[in-house]
Amino acid sequence: MAVVRPPQDPKLAARRQTAGRVGFIMGCIAAIVAATINFVRAPRPVSPGIVLLIVLVAALNIPLGIAIGLLGERFSRRVER
């Protein structure tokens, strides 16, 4: 069963695209900061398992950043009636 959606407004699509890109950039910055903090605080010597865990946990910031960017776009959108 296919979902039929009405045609999108080009301005709305552009806003969503921009919000997603900004969220992606914010998520990447947050991932780099989180990985740096975790590498500094990790006990020495750092094993490959710890490195993998730090990188994977830090990478979770990327989809969270995208979601926050899209939520911000949705909440800041004006309601047109």
PDB file with SEQRES, HELIX, SHEET and CRYST1 records, atoms N, CA, C and O in Angstrom:
SEQRES   1 A   81  MET ALA VAL VAL ARG PRO PRO GLN ASP PRO LYS LEU ALA          
SEQRES   2 A   81  ALA ARG ARG GLN THR ALA GLY ARG VAL GLY PHE ILE MET          
SEQRES   3 A   81  GLY CYS ILE ALA ALA ILE VAL ALA ALA THR ILE ASN PHE          
SEQRES   4 A   81  VAL ARG ALA PRO ARG PRO VAL SER PRO GLY ILE VAL LEU          
SEQRES   5 A   81  LEU ILE VAL LEU VAL ALA ALA LEU ASN ILE PRO LEU GLY          
SEQRES   6 A   81  ILE ALA ILE GLY LEU LEU GLY GLU ARG PHE SER ARG ARG          
SEQRES   7 A   81  VAL GLU ARG                                                  
HELIX    1 AA1 PRO A   10  ARG A   41  1                                  32    
HELIX    2 AA2 PRO A   48  ALA A   59  1                                  12    
HELIX    3 AA3 ASN A   61  SER A   76  1                                  16    
CRYST1    1.000    1.000    1.000  90.00  90.00  90.00 P 1           1          
ATOM      1  N   MET A   1       0.845  -1.175   0.000  1.00  0.00           N  
ATOM      2  CA  MET A   1       0.000   0.000   0.000  1.00  0.00           C  
ATOM      3  C   MET A   1       0.892   1.239   0.000  1.00  0.00           C  
ATOM      4  O   MET A   1       1.672   1.442   0.930  1.00  0.00           O  
ATOM      5  N   ALA A   2       0.782   2.048  -1.015  1.00  0.00           N  
ATOM      6  CA  ALA A   2       1.618   3.228  -1.167  1.00  0.00           C  
ATOM      7  C   ALA A   2       0.993   4.425  -0.464  1.00  0.00           C  
ATOM      8  O   ALA A   2      -0.225   4.598  -0.458  1.00  0.00           O  
ATOM      9  N   VAL A   3       1.852   5.241   0.122  1.00  0.00           N  
ATOM     10  CA  VAL A   3       1.399   6.464   0.774  1.00  0.00           C  
ATOM     11  C   VAL A   3       1.436   7.575  -0.267  1.00  0.00           C  
ATOM     12  O   VAL A   3       2.469   7.818  -0.890  1.00  0.00           O  
ATOM     13  N   VAL A   4       0.310   8.244  -0.449  1.00  0.00           N  
ATOM     14  CA  VAL A   4       0.227   9.339  -1.415  1.00  0.00           C  
ATOM     15  C   VAL A   4       0.375  10.643  -0.652  1.00  0.00           C  
ATOM     16  O   VAL A   4      -0.399  10.936   0.259  1.00  0.00           O  
ATOM     17  N   ARG A   5       1.381  11.423  -1.034  1.00  0.00           N  
ATOM     18  CA  ARG A   5       1.625  12.697  -0.376  1.00  0.00           C  
ATOM     19  C   ARG A   5       1.345  13.829  -1.362  1.00  0.00           C  
ATOM     20  O   ARG A   5       1.604  13.698  -2.558  1.00  0.00           O  
ATOM     21  N   PRO A   6       0.821  14.931  -0.856  1.00  0.00           N  
ATOM     22  CA  PRO A   6       0.594  16.068  -1.742  1.00  0.00           C  
ATOM     23  C   PRO A   6       1.927  16.660  -2.192  1.00  0.00           C  
ATOM     24  O   PRO A   6       2.939  16.485  -1.513  1.00  0.00           O  
ATOM     25  N   PRO A   7       1.941  17.356  -3.323  1.00  0.00           N  
ATOM     26  CA  PRO A   7       3.197  17.947  -3.783  1.00  0.00           C  
ATOM     27  C   PRO A   7       3.740  18.936  -2.759  1.00  0.00           C  
ATOM     28  O   PRO A   7       2.985  19.685  -2.138  1.00  0.00           O  
ATOM     29  N   GLN A   8       5.071  18.926  -2.592  1.00  0.00           N  
ATOM     30  CA  GLN A   8       5.700  19.791  -1.604  1.00  0.00           C  
ATOM     31  C   GLN A   8       5.976  21.170  -2.171  1.00  0.00           C  
ATOM     32  O   GLN A   8       6.248  21.348  -3.358  1.00  0.00           O  
ATOM     33  N   ASP A   9       5.894  22.123  -1.284  1.00  0.00           N  
ATOM     34  CA  ASP A   9       6.265  23.493  -1.613  1.00  0.00           C  
ATOM     35  C   ASP A   9       7.789  23.551  -1.754  1.00  0.00           C  
ATOM     36  O   ASP A   9       8.492  23.053  -0.874  1.00  0.00           O  
ATOM     37  N   PRO A  10       8.318  24.135  -2.819  1.00  0.00           N  
ATOM     38  CA  PRO A  10       9.781  24.183  -2.984  1.00  0.00           C  
ATOM     39  C   PRO A  10      10.491  24.928  -1.853  1.00  0.00           C  
ATOM     40  O   PRO A  10      11.616  24.579  -1.496  1.00  0.00           O  
ATOM     41  N   LYS A  11       9.848  25.945  -1.289  1.00  0.00           N  
ATOM     42  CA  LYS A  11      10.466  26.680  -0.175  1.00  0.00           C  
ATOM     43  C   LYS A  11      10.578  25.784   1.060  1.00  0.00           C  
ATOM     44  O   LYS A  11      11.580  25.818   1.775  1.00  0.00           O  
ATOM     45  N   LEU A  12       9.536  24.984   1.298  1.00  0.00           N  
ATOM     46  CA  LEU A  12       9.547  24.081   2.440  1.00  0.00           C  
ATOM     47  C   LEU A  12      10.618  23.011   2.258  1.00  0.00           C  
ATOM     48  O   LEU A  12      11.335  22.685   3.204  1.00  0.00           O  
ATOM     49  N   ALA A  13      10.729  22.469   1.064  1.00  0.00           N  
ATOM     50  CA  ALA A  13      11.750  21.461   0.786  1.00  0.00           C  
ATOM     51  C   ALA A  13      13.150  22.048   0.966  1.00  0.00           C  
ATOM     52  O   ALA A  13      14.042  21.371   1.477  1.00  0.00           O  
ATOM     53  N   ALA A  14      13.347  23.290   0.555  1.00  0.00           N  
ATOM     54  CA  ALA A  14      14.651  23.935   0.717  1.00  0.00           C  
ATOM     55  C   ALA A  14      14.963  24.163   2.190  1.00  0.00           C  
ATOM     56  O   ALA A  14      16.104  23.986   2.617  1.00  0.00           O  
ATOM     57  N   ARG A  15      13.953  24.557   2.972  1.00  0.00           N  
ATOM     58  CA  ARG A  15      14.156  24.757   4.414  1.00  0.00           C  
ATOM     59  C   ARG A  15      14.533  23.453   5.093  1.00  0.00           C  
ATOM     60  O   ARG A  15      15.431  23.428   5.936  1.00  0.00           O  
ATOM     61  N   ARG A  16      13.854  22.366   4.732  1.00  0.00           N  
ATOM     62  CA  ARG A  16      14.164  21.062   5.318  1.00  0.00           C  
ATOM     63  C   ARG A  16      15.570  20.618   4.939  1.00  0.00           C  
ATOM     64  O   ARG A  16      16.308  20.094   5.774  1.00  0.00           O  
ATOM     65  N   GLN A  17      15.935  20.825   3.695  1.00  0.00           N  
ATOM     66  CA  GLN A  17      17.266  20.447   3.230  1.00  0.00           C  
ATOM     67  C   GLN A  17      18.339  21.215   3.996  1.00  0.00           C  
ATOM     68  O   GLN A  17      19.337  20.639   4.430  1.00  0.00           O  
ATOM     69  N   THR A  18      18.125  22.513   4.158  1.00  0.00           N  
ATOM     70  CA  THR A  18      19.082  23.338   4.889  1.00  0.00           C  
ATOM     71  C   THR A  18      19.152  22.924   6.357  1.00  0.00           C  
ATOM     72  O   THR A  18      20.239  22.843   6.931  1.00  0.00           O  
ATOM     73  N   ALA A  19      18.003  22.665   6.959  1.00  0.00           N  
ATOM     74  CA  ALA A  19      17.979  22.247   8.368  1.00  0.00           C  
ATOM     75  C   ALA A  19      18.687  20.910   8.544  1.00  0.00           C  
ATOM     76  O   ALA A  19      19.391  20.711   9.534  1.00  0.00           O  
ATOM     77  N   GLY A  20      18.511  20.004   7.608  1.00  0.00           N  
ATOM     78  CA  GLY A  20      19.191  18.716   7.682  1.00  0.00           C  
ATOM     79  C   GLY A  20      20.696  18.859   7.550  1.00  0.00           C  
ATOM     80  O   GLY A  20      21.454  18.190   8.253  1.00  0.00           O  
ATOM     81  N   ARG A  21      21.129  19.730   6.652  1.00  0.00           N  
ATOM     82  CA  ARG A  21      22.572  19.941   6.472  1.00  0.00           C  
ATOM     83  C   ARG A  21      23.191  20.605   7.704  1.00  0.00           C  
ATOM     84  O   ARG A  21      24.268  20.210   8.151  1.00  0.00           O  
ATOM     85  N   VAL A  22      22.513  21.603   8.246  1.00  0.00           N  
ATOM     86  CA  VAL A  22      23.016  22.270   9.448  1.00  0.00           C  
ATOM     87  C   VAL A  22      23.060  21.274  10.609  1.00  0.00           C  
ATOM     88  O   VAL A  22      24.019  21.259  11.380  1.00  0.00           O  
ATOM     89  N   GLY A  23      22.024  20.445  10.731  1.00  0.00           N  
ATOM     90  CA  GLY A  23      22.007  19.419  11.775  1.00  0.00           C  
ATOM     91  C   GLY A  23      23.134  18.417  11.604  1.00  0.00           C  
ATOM     92  O   GLY A  23      23.733  17.979  12.587  1.00  0.00           O  
ATOM     93  N   PHE A  24      23.427  18.050  10.364  1.00  0.00           N  
ATOM     94  CA  PHE A  24      24.532  17.131  10.093  1.00  0.00           C  
ATOM     95  C   PHE A  24      25.860  17.744  10.523  1.00  0.00           C  
ATOM     96  O   PHE A  24      26.688  17.073  11.139  1.00  0.00           O  
ATOM     97  N   ILE A  25      26.059  19.005  10.204  1.00  0.00           N  
ATOM     98  CA  ILE A  25      27.303  19.685  10.594  1.00  0.00           C  
ATOM     99  C   ILE A  25      27.397  19.777  12.114  1.00  0.00           C  
ATOM    100  O   ILE A  25      28.463  19.540  12.683  1.00  0.00           O  
ATOM    101  N   MET A  26      26.287  20.120  12.779  1.00  0.00           N  
ATOM    102  CA  MET A  26      26.294  20.182  14.244  1.00  0.00           C  
ATOM    103  C   MET A  26      26.590  18.811  14.843  1.00  0.00           C  
ATOM    104  O   MET A  26      27.326  18.708  15.824  1.00  0.00           O  
ATOM    105  N   GLY A  27      26.020  17.760  14.259  1.00  0.00           N  
ATOM    106  CA  GLY A  27      26.271  16.410  14.742  1.00  0.00           C  
ATOM    107  C   GLY A  27      27.715  15.993  14.564  1.00  0.00           C  
ATOM    108  O   GLY A  27      28.286  15.335  15.434  1.00  0.00           O  
ATOM    109  N   CYS A  28      28.312  16.373  13.437  1.00  0.00           N  
ATOM    110  CA  CYS A  28      29.732  16.049  13.211  1.00  0.00           C  
ATOM    111  C   CYS A  28      30.624  16.762  14.211  1.00  0.00           C  
ATOM    112  O   CYS A  28      31.565  16.171  14.741  1.00  0.00           O  
ATOM    113  N   ILE A  29      30.334  18.025  14.470  1.00  0.00           N  
ATOM    114  CA  ILE A  29      31.122  18.780  15.453  1.00  0.00           C  
ATOM    115  C   ILE A  29      30.963  18.158  16.836  1.00  0.00           C  
ATOM    116  O   ILE A  29      31.941  18.010  17.569  1.00  0.00           O  
ATOM    117  N   ALA A  30      29.725  17.791  17.196  1.00  0.00           N  
ATOM    118  CA  ALA A  30      29.486  17.164  18.501  1.00  0.00           C  
ATOM    119  C   ALA A  30      30.192  15.812  18.591  1.00  0.00           C  
ATOM    120  O   ALA A  30      30.697  15.452  19.654  1.00  0.00           O  
ATOM    121  N   ALA A  31      30.232  15.063  17.494  1.00  0.00           N  
ATOM    122  CA  ALA A  31      30.911  13.767  17.497  1.00  0.00           C  
ATOM    123  C   ALA A  31      32.416  13.937  17.698  1.00  0.00           C  
ATOM    124  O   ALA A  31      33.035  13.169  18.435  1.00  0.00           O  
ATOM    125  N   ILE A  32      32.996  14.929  17.052  1.00  0.00           N  
ATOM    126  CA  ILE A  32      34.433  15.173  17.204  1.00  0.00           C  
ATOM    127  C   ILE A  32      34.754  15.586  18.639  1.00  0.00           C  
ATOM    128  O   ILE A  32      35.732  15.121  19.224  1.00  0.00           O  
ATOM    129  N   VAL A  33      33.923  16.464  19.198  1.00  0.00           N  
ATOM    130  CA  VAL A  33      34.141  16.907  20.584  1.00  0.00           C  
ATOM    131  C   VAL A  33      33.991  15.729  21.550  1.00  0.00           C  
ATOM    132  O   VAL A  33      34.801  15.560  22.461  1.00  0.00           O  
ATOM    133  N   ALA A  34      32.946  14.914  21.343  1.00  0.00           N  
ATOM    134  CA  ALA A  34      32.718  13.768  22.240  1.00  0.00           C  
ATOM    135  C   ALA A  34      33.857  12.763  22.145  1.00  0.00           C  
ATOM    136  O   ALA A  34      34.315  12.249  23.166  1.00  0.00           O  
ATOM    137  N   ALA A  35      34.321  12.475  20.928  1.00  0.00           N  
ATOM    138  CA  ALA A  35      35.421  11.528  20.765  1.00  0.00           C  
ATOM    139  C   ALA A  35      36.701  12.068  21.419  1.00  0.00           C  
ATOM    140  O   ALA A  35      37.437  11.319  22.062  1.00  0.00           O  
ATOM    141  N   THR A  36      36.957  13.349  21.254  1.00  0.00           N  
ATOM    142  CA  THR A  36      38.152  13.948  21.855  1.00  0.00           C  
ATOM    143  C   THR A  36      38.112  13.847  23.370  1.00  0.00           C  
ATOM    144  O   THR A  36      39.102  13.473  24.000  1.00  0.00           O  
ATOM    145  N   ILE A  37      36.971  14.179  23.951  1.00  0.00           N  
ATOM    146  CA  ILE A  37      36.835  14.102  25.414  1.00  0.00           C  
ATOM    147  C   ILE A  37      37.013  12.665  25.890  1.00  0.00           C  
ATOM    148  O   ILE A  37      37.694  12.419  26.886  1.00  0.00           O  
ATOM    149  N   ASN A  38      36.407  11.719  25.187  1.00  0.00           N  
ATOM    150  CA  ASN A  38      36.511  10.322  25.606  1.00  0.00           C  
ATOM    151  C   ASN A  38      37.925   9.772  25.429  1.00  0.00           C  
ATOM    152  O   ASN A  38      38.377   8.969  26.246  1.00  0.00           O  
ATOM    153  N   PHE A  39      38.636  10.193  24.369  1.00  0.00           N  
ATOM    154  CA  PHE A  39      40.009   9.740  24.193  1.00  0.00           C  
ATOM    155  C   PHE A  39      40.923  10.304  25.284  1.00  0.00           C  
ATOM    156  O   PHE A  39      41.838   9.623  25.747  1.00  0.00           O  
ATOM    157  N   VAL A  40      40.674  11.535  25.685  1.00  0.00           N  
ATOM    158  CA  VAL A  40      41.499  12.138  26.741  1.00  0.00           C  
ATOM    159  C   VAL A  40      41.254  11.440  28.072  1.00  0.00           C  
ATOM    160  O   VAL A  40      42.184  11.249  28.856  1.00  0.00           O  
ATOM    161  N   ARG A  41      40.009  11.060  28.329  1.00  0.00           N  
ATOM    162  CA  ARG A  41      39.670  10.465  29.621  1.00  0.00           C  
ATOM    163  C   ARG A  41      39.845   8.962  29.673  1.00  0.00           C  
ATOM    164  O   ARG A  41      39.770   8.378  30.754  1.00  0.00           O  
ATOM    165  N   ALA A  42      40.078   8.311  28.532  1.00  0.00           N  
ATOM    166  CA  ALA A  42      40.196   6.850  28.495  1.00  0.00           C  
ATOM    167  C   ALA A  42      41.451   6.398  29.239  1.00  0.00           C  
ATOM    168  O   ALA A  42      42.492   7.053  29.185  1.00  0.00           O  
ATOM    169  N   PRO A  43      41.331   5.271  29.932  1.00  0.00           N  
ATOM    170  CA  PRO A  43      42.525   4.758  30.626  1.00  0.00           C  
ATOM    171  C   PRO A  43      43.562   4.266  29.622  1.00  0.00           C  
ATOM    172  O   PRO A  43      43.222   3.748  28.558  1.00  0.00           O  
ATOM    173  N   ARG A  44      44.822   4.436  29.978  1.00  0.00           N  
ATOM    174  CA  ARG A  44      45.915   4.027  29.107  1.00  0.00           C  
ATOM    175  C   ARG A  44      46.382   2.640  29.498  1.00  0.00           C  
ATOM    176  O   ARG A  44      46.315   2.322  30.686  1.00  0.00           O  
ATOM    177  N   PRO A  45      46.836   1.810  28.622  1.00  0.00           N  
ATOM    178  CA  PRO A  45      46.871   1.922  27.171  1.00  0.00           C  
ATOM    179  C   PRO A  45      45.470   1.702  26.584  1.00  0.00           C  
ATOM    180  O   PRO A  45      44.661   0.953  27.132  1.00  0.00           O  
ATOM    181  N   VAL A  46      45.212   2.362  25.474  1.00  0.00           N  
ATOM    182  CA  VAL A  46      43.910   2.280  24.828  1.00  0.00           C  
ATOM    183  C   VAL A  46      43.911   1.074  23.891  1.00  0.00           C  
ATOM    184  O   VAL A  46      44.747   0.971  22.993  1.00  0.00           O  
ATOM    185  N   SER A  47      42.960   0.162  24.115  1.00  0.00           N  
ATOM    186  CA  SER A  47      42.865  -1.034  23.280  1.00  0.00           C  
ATOM    187  C   SER A  47      42.002  -0.736  22.051  1.00  0.00           C  
ATOM    188  O   SER A  47      41.256   0.243  22.044  1.00  0.00           O  
ATOM    189  N   PRO A  48      42.096  -1.567  21.019  1.00  0.00           N  
ATOM    190  CA  PRO A  48      41.267  -1.353  19.822  1.00  0.00           C  
ATOM    191  C   PRO A  48      39.763  -1.403  20.120  1.00  0.00           C  
ATOM    192  O   PRO A  48      38.979  -0.715  19.466  1.00  0.00           O  
ATOM    193  N   GLY A  49      39.369  -2.203  21.090  1.00  0.00           N  
ATOM    194  CA  GLY A  49      37.955  -2.265  21.464  1.00  0.00           C  
ATOM    195  C   GLY A  49      37.459  -0.953  22.046  1.00  0.00           C  
ATOM    196  O   GLY A  49      36.347  -0.515  21.755  1.00  0.00           O  
ATOM    197  N   ILE A  50      38.288  -0.333  22.866  1.00  0.00           N  
ATOM    198  CA  ILE A  50      37.933   0.966  23.452  1.00  0.00           C  
ATOM    199  C   ILE A  50      37.848   2.031  22.366  1.00  0.00           C  
ATOM    200  O   ILE A  50      36.944   2.866  22.377  1.00  0.00           O  
ATOM    201  N   VAL A  51      38.790   2.001  21.430  1.00  0.00           N  
ATOM    202  CA  VAL A  51      38.782   2.969  20.327  1.00  0.00           C  
ATOM    203  C   VAL A  51      37.494   2.813  19.518  1.00  0.00           C  
ATOM    204  O   VAL A  51      36.838   3.801  19.188  1.00  0.00           O  
ATOM    205  N   LEU A  52      37.139   1.573  19.202  1.00  0.00           N  
ATOM    206  CA  LEU A  52      35.908   1.317  18.440  1.00  0.00           C  
ATOM    207  C   LEU A  52      34.685   1.804  19.205  1.00  0.00           C  
ATOM    208  O   LEU A  52      33.798   2.427  18.622  1.00  0.00           O  
ATOM    209  N   LEU A  53      34.629   1.527  20.491  1.00  0.00           N  
ATOM    210  CA  LEU A  53      33.495   1.962  21.310  1.00  0.00           C  
ATOM    211  C   LEU A  53      33.395   3.480  21.359  1.00  0.00           C  
ATOM    212  O   LEU A  53      32.298   4.027  21.245  1.00  0.00           O  
ATOM    213  N   ILE A  54      34.507   4.161  21.525  1.00  0.00           N  
ATOM    214  CA  ILE A  54      34.506   5.621  21.577  1.00  0.00           C  
ATOM    215  C   ILE A  54      33.998   6.204  20.260  1.00  0.00           C  
ATOM    216  O   ILE A  54      33.176   7.120  20.254  1.00  0.00           O  
ATOM    217  N   VAL A  55      34.493   5.670  19.152  1.00  0.00           N  
ATOM    218  CA  VAL A  55      34.100   6.187  17.839  1.00  0.00           C  
ATOM    219  C   VAL A  55      32.616   5.923  17.569  1.00  0.00           C  
ATOM    220  O   VAL A  55      31.916   6.801  17.066  1.00  0.00           O  
ATOM    221  N   LEU A  56      32.133   4.725  17.898  1.00  0.00           N  
ATOM    222  CA  LEU A  56      30.721   4.409  17.640  1.00  0.00           C  
ATOM    223  C   LEU A  56      29.776   5.237  18.504  1.00  0.00           C  
ATOM    224  O   LEU A  56      28.739   5.700  18.028  1.00  0.00           O  
ATOM    225  N   VAL A  57      30.131   5.423  19.767  1.00  0.00           N  
ATOM    226  CA  VAL A  57      29.283   6.233  20.644  1.00  0.00           C  
ATOM    227  C   VAL A  57      29.291   7.686  20.199  1.00  0.00           C  
ATOM    228  O   VAL A  57      28.256   8.351  20.236  1.00  0.00           O  
ATOM    229  N   ALA A  58      30.446   8.183  19.777  1.00  0.00           N  
ATOM    230  CA  ALA A  58      30.533   9.567  19.291  1.00  0.00           C  
ATOM    231  C   ALA A  58      29.735   9.731  18.000  1.00  0.00           C  
ATOM    232  O   ALA A  58      29.139  10.783  17.772  1.00  0.00           O  
ATOM    233  N   ALA A  59      29.719   8.695  17.151  1.00  0.00           N  
ATOM    234  CA  ALA A  59      28.991   8.773  15.882  1.00  0.00           C  
ATOM    235  C   ALA A  59      27.483   8.866  16.076  1.00  0.00           C  
ATOM    236  O   ALA A  59      26.773   9.280  15.161  1.00  0.00           O  
ATOM    237  N   LEU A  60      26.986   8.493  17.236  1.00  0.00           N  
ATOM    238  CA  LEU A  60      25.549   8.627  17.510  1.00  0.00           C  
ATOM    239  C   LEU A  60      25.098  10.085  17.527  1.00  0.00           C  
ATOM    240  O   LEU A  60      23.905  10.367  17.411  1.00  0.00           O  
ATOM    241  N   ASN A  61      26.031  11.000  17.669  1.00  0.00           N  
ATOM    242  CA  ASN A  61      25.688  12.419  17.669  1.00  0.00           C  
ATOM    243  C   ASN A  61      25.239  12.908  16.296  1.00  0.00           C  
ATOM    244  O   ASN A  61      24.507  13.894  16.203  1.00  0.00           O  
ATOM    245  N   ILE A  62      25.659  12.246  15.247  1.00  0.00           N  
ATOM    246  CA  ILE A  62      25.329  12.719  13.896  1.00  0.00           C  
ATOM    247  C   ILE A  62      23.832  12.616  13.614  1.00  0.00           C  
ATOM    248  O   ILE A  62      23.232  13.623  13.241  1.00  0.00           O  
ATOM    249  N   PRO A  63      23.194  11.446  13.774  1.00  0.00           N  
ATOM    250  CA  PRO A  63      21.743  11.417  13.537  1.00  0.00           C  
ATOM    251  C   PRO A  63      20.956  12.256  14.539  1.00  0.00           C  
ATOM    252  O   PRO A  63      19.890  12.780  14.216  1.00  0.00           O  
ATOM    253  N   LEU A  64      21.486  12.381  15.759  1.00  0.00           N  
ATOM    254  CA  LEU A  64      20.811  13.239  16.737  1.00  0.00           C  
ATOM    255  C   LEU A  64      20.868  14.703  16.304  1.00  0.00           C  
ATOM    256  O   LEU A  64      19.896  15.438  16.477  1.00  0.00           O  
ATOM    257  N   GLY A  65      21.993  15.127  15.745  1.00  0.00           N  
ATOM    258  CA  GLY A  65      22.108  16.495  15.241  1.00  0.00           C  
ATOM    259  C   GLY A  65      21.151  16.756  14.091  1.00  0.00           C  
ATOM    260  O   GLY A  65      20.528  17.816  14.025  1.00  0.00           O  
ATOM    261  N   ILE A  66      21.031  15.788  13.179  1.00  0.00           N  
ATOM    262  CA  ILE A  66      20.097  15.936  12.065  1.00  0.00           C  
ATOM    263  C   ILE A  66      18.669  16.030  12.585  1.00  0.00           C  
ATOM    264  O   ILE A  66      17.895  16.875  12.134  1.00  0.00           O  
ATOM    265  N   ALA A  67      18.319  15.165  13.534  1.00  0.00           N  
ATOM    266  CA  ALA A  67      16.958  15.188  14.091  1.00  0.00           C  
ATOM    267  C   ALA A  67      16.662  16.509  14.795  1.00  0.00           C  
ATOM    268  O   ALA A  67      15.564  17.048  14.657  1.00  0.00           O  
ATOM    269  N   ILE A  68      17.608  17.026  15.533  1.00  0.00           N  
ATOM    270  CA  ILE A  68      17.406  18.307  16.227  1.00  0.00           C  
ATOM    271  C   ILE A  68      17.273  19.447  15.215  1.00  0.00           C  
ATOM    272  O   ILE A  68      16.450  20.344  15.399  1.00  0.00           O  
ATOM    273  N   GLY A  69      18.072  19.418  14.153  1.00  0.00           N  
ATOM    274  CA  GLY A  69      17.953  20.432  13.104  1.00  0.00           C  
ATOM    275  C   GLY A  69      16.585  20.415  12.435  1.00  0.00           C  
ATOM    276  O   GLY A  69      15.983  21.464  12.205  1.00  0.00           O  
ATOM    277  N   LEU A  70      16.095  19.209  12.123  1.00  0.00           N  
ATOM    278  CA  LEU A  70      14.778  19.099  11.483  1.00  0.00           C  
ATOM    279  C   LEU A  70      13.652  19.475  12.442  1.00  0.00           C  
ATOM    280  O   LEU A  70      12.658  20.072  12.030  1.00  0.00           O  
ATOM    281  N   LEU A  71      13.805  19.128  13.717  1.00  0.00           N  
ATOM    282  CA  LEU A  71      12.801  19.537  14.703  1.00  0.00           C  
ATOM    283  C   LEU A  71      12.774  21.053  14.861  1.00  0.00           C  
ATOM    284  O   LEU A  71      11.706  21.655  14.974  1.00  0.00           O  
ATOM    285  N   GLY A  72      13.945  21.657  14.869  1.00  0.00           N  
ATOM    286  CA  GLY A  72      14.014  23.117  14.951  1.00  0.00           C  
ATOM    287  C   GLY A  72      13.346  23.779  13.762  1.00  0.00           C  
ATOM    288  O   GLY A  72      12.676  24.801  13.907  1.00  0.00           O  
ATOM    289  N   GLU A  73      13.528  23.198  12.588  1.00  0.00           N  
ATOM    290  CA  GLU A  73      12.864  23.739  11.393  1.00  0.00           C  
ATOM    291  C   GLU A  73      11.355  23.611  11.515  1.00  0.00           C  
ATOM    292  O   GLU A  73      10.619  24.530  11.155  1.00  0.00           O  
ATOM    293  N   ARG A  74      10.898  22.493  12.013  1.00  0.00           N  
ATOM    294  CA  ARG A  74       9.457  22.266  12.123  1.00  0.00           C  
ATOM    295  C   ARG A  74       8.809  23.206  13.138  1.00  0.00           C  
ATOM    296  O   ARG A  74       7.724  23.738  12.904  1.00  0.00           O  
ATOM    297  N   PHE A  75       9.492  23.402  14.271  1.00  0.00           N  
ATOM    298  CA  PHE A  75       8.920  24.275  15.298  1.00  0.00           C  
ATOM    299  C   PHE A  75       9.009  25.746  14.926  1.00  0.00           C  
ATOM    300  O   PHE A  75       8.216  26.550  15.415  1.00  0.00           O  
ATOM    301  N   SER A  76       9.952  26.114  14.074  1.00  0.00           N  
ATOM    302  CA  SER A  76      10.093  27.524  13.701  1.00  0.00           C  
ATOM    303  C   SER A  76       9.287  27.878  12.463  1.00  0.00           C  
ATOM    304  O   SER A  76       9.251  29.042  12.063  1.00  0.00           O  
ATOM    305  N   ARG A  77       8.643  26.900  11.855  1.00  0.00           N  
ATOM    306  CA  ARG A  77       7.853  27.152  10.649  1.00  0.00           C  
ATOM    307  C   ARG A  77       6.590  27.917  11.000  1.00  0.00           C  
ATOM    308  O   ARG A  77       5.920  27.604  11.984  1.00  0.00           O  
ATOM    309  N   ARG A  78       6.270  28.913  10.198  1.00  0.00           N  
ATOM    310  CA  ARG A  78       5.054  29.684  10.410  1.00  0.00           C  
ATOM    311  C   ARG A  78       3.846  28.911   9.925  1.00  0.00           C  
ATOM    312  O   ARG A  78       3.891  28.241   8.894  1.00  0.00           O  
ATOM    313  N   VAL A  79       2.777  29.012  10.675  1.00  0.00           N  
ATOM    314  CA  VAL A  79       1.534  28.351  10.280  1.00  0.00           C  
ATOM    315  C   VAL A  79       0.775  29.302   9.375  1.00  0.00           C  
ATOM    316  O   VAL A  79       0.413  30.407   9.780  1.00  0.00           O  
ATOM    317  N   GLU A  80       0.537  28.865   8.145  1.00  0.00           N  
ATOM    318  CA  GLU A  80      -0.187  29.708   7.191  1.00  0.00           C  
ATOM    319  C   GLU A  80      -1.621  29.206   7.070  1.00  0.00           C  
ATOM    320  O   GLU A  80      -1.868  28.040   6.762  1.00  0.00           O  
ATOM    321  N   ARG A  81      -2.547  30.108   7.317  1.00  0.00           N  
ATOM    322  CA  ARG A  81      -3.962  29.732   7.233  1.00  0.00           C  
ATOM    323  C   ARG A  81      -4.692  30.649   6.307  1.00  0.00           C  
ATOM    324  O   ARG A  81      -5.896  30.492   6.105  1.00  0.00           O  
TER     325      ARG A  81                                                      
END                                                                             
